[in-house]
């Protein structure tokens, strides 16, 4: 099964001072993820 992750989950997984770091890192380490990325113009 794959999961689509918002780019904010990726950022939180990489930033240890984020309040949701552990949960986001666990999601990322499960593997099989697709990252949803968007940009504001």
C-alpha angles and dihedrals in degrees: 000000000000128000130206111229124196114235089247088067090055092050092048091049091055097044111073093195093061113109092231095041097119095048094046093046090051090053091049094048092054087077129210092084131146117209119225109209128182136174131212115223 
